[in-house]
């Protein structure tokens, strides 16, 4: 898993403490979507609310 994805997961854990896969997914690794220059990490919290954290991808890398 990329450092960017791990960083988004860590950011979510720091903010929400307990996070879970969203929808029909069973692994947090499957909860990423890329659209243009954004990488989104979507997940549920204990109250079954869905949240998203995002990262802007630097095209120069």
C-alpha positions, 0 to 999 in steps of 0.5 A: 500500500502506498504511503499516501494511502497509509497517511489517509488511513492514519489521518482518519484514525487520528480524527475518528479513532475507530474506522471500518470499511464502508458499503460492501467492502470488507477491507479498508484497503478497498475504500479508496477512489481516485478521481482526476488529481484527488485520492479519496478514502471513504470509511464508516465510524462506530455510529455507522456514518460515512466519512471521506478524507482526501489527498491532492495527488502531485502530478510531478511525482 
